[in-house]
Amino acid sequence: MSRVEDFLTPEEEQEIVEAILTAEKNTSGEIRVHIEATAKIDHFSRAQQVFHFLKMDNTKDENGVLLYVAVNDRKFVIYGDNGIYKAVPNGFWEATKEVIAHHFKQGNFKQGIIEGVLKAGKEMEAHFPWQHGDQNELSDAVSKG
């Protein structure tokens, strides 16, 4: 088995999906988690590619957020669409990264992802509140590459 398949158990993946559902409950924003073994290019550029591949740049309000994890590289990126970058305050991504990195350093990968997802959802709720008629535009499943 690859490190990607060993990174999270099916139960842990389900807990992450539940965190995504919770995070998206009060916002029109969309959150995805993508896990792969390694990036063949710099991690930020790879996160941009995955963001596009997952069609996250097609949301109505440009309010998608991707948490990209390269397991073997021991790197992660939080990437948000244009609407997110315009809305969130300076330092938001750094504070979220610190929460995730703290858990990752202790080997608590699931918890790091969950807390990062919930923190992103809370911030998105303030800037992109759920409106009547909003639909879940993207899958909530953890994607793997």
Secondary structure, 3 states (H helix, E strand, C coil): CCHHHHHCCHHHHHHHHHHHHHHHCCECCEEEEEEECCCCCCHHHHHHHHHHHCCHHHCCCCCEEEEEEECCCCEEEEEECHHHHHHCCCCHHHHHHHHHHHHHHCCCHHHHHHHHHHHHHHHHHHHCECCCCCCCCCCCCCEEC
